[in-house]
C-alpha cells in the first residue's frame, strides 16, 4: 500500500508553488483545464490557480489549487478582482465611508464666435472696423 504525500500548505501567500505540487495538481486534473476542459499539451502554458482567490480569502494550499489554461486564467483573474472590488465597496458603504470626490477643472473659457464665409456676421458686429470715424 502506497503512502500518500501530505498536502502542501504555503507558509506565506507569496511563497512560490513547488514543482512537485504543480505536477500533482496537473495530474489530479487529468492534464485538462478545469474551466474549459481543453487538453493541455506539452507546449501549452497553464497556471496553478486558486479556486478561491487569495484576495478573496482563499488558502494558499494544494487543496485550493486547480489547473487552468492561460485564457481561462486571465478571465478568472478578472472575475476575482471584480468580486474583490465589489465587496470592498459594500464594506465601505456599510461602514459609512464615502469615496473621495473627484476633482473637476473649471475648463476652458467659452471661445468667441468665429466669422467665416459660410456664416454671415450679424448686423453691427464686425462692421465698426470698416466704418470711418464720425466727424463732428
C-alpha positions, 0 to 999 in steps of 0.5 A, spaced: 500 500 500 502 506 497 503 512 502 500 518 500 504 525 500 501 530 505 498 536 502 502 542 501 500 548 505 504 555 503 507 558 509 506 565 506 501 567 500 507 569 496 511 563 497 512 560 490 508 553 488 513 547 488 514 543 482 512 537 485 505 540 487 504 543 480 505 536 477 500 533 482 495 538 481 496 537 473 495 530 474 489 530 479 486 534 473 487 529 468 492 534 464 485 538 462 483 545 464 478 545 469 474 551 466 474 549 459 476 542 459 481 543 453 487 538 453 493 541 455 499 539 451 506 539 452 507 546 449 501 549 452 502 554 458 497 553 464 497 556 471 496 553 478 490 557 480 486 558 486 479 556 486 478 561 491 482 567 490 487 569 495 484 576 495 478 573 496 480 569 502 482 563 499 488 558 502 494 558 499 494 550 499 494 544 494 487 543 496 485 550 493 489 549 487 486 547 480 489 547 473 487 552 468 489 554 461 492 561 460 485 564 457 481 561 462 486 564 467 486 571 465 478 571 465 478 568 472 483 573 474 478 578 472 472 575 475 476 575 482 478 582 482 471 584 480 468 580 486 474 583 490 472 590 488 465 589 489 465 587 496 470 592 498 465 597 496 459 594 500 464 594 506 465 601 505 458 603 504 456 599 510 461 602 514 459 609 512 465 611 508 464 615 502 469 615 496 473 621 495 470 626 490 473 627 484 476 633 482 473 637 476 477 643 472 473 649 471 475 648 463 476 652 458 473 659 457 467 659 452 471 661 445 468 667 441 464 666 435 468 665 429 466 669 422 467 665 416 464 665 409 459 660 410 456 664 416 454 671 415 456 676 421 450 679 424 448 686 423 453 691 427 458 686 429 464 686 425 462 692 421 465 698 426 472 696 423 470 698 416 466 704 418 470 711 418 470 715 424 464 720 425 466 727 424 463 732 428 
